[in-house]
Amino acid sequence: MLCACSRQSVIYSLQSLWKERDFQVELCHSILQGKRDCKIRIEVIQYTSSG
């Protein structure tokens, strides 16, 4: 499923930039669902301090 792959790609990119954080990424709607655009909700769900 393309939408699931896109969601995983966003998670991978965010974790590559901010390794100490975990993210929850939710696809709200997409072009493949018939919408005009894609909307993704991104939340930081964990932050691990390094010190």
Secondary structure by P-SEA (a helix, b strand, c coil): caaaaaaaaaaaaaaaacccbbbbbbbcccccccccbbbbbbbbcbbbbcc
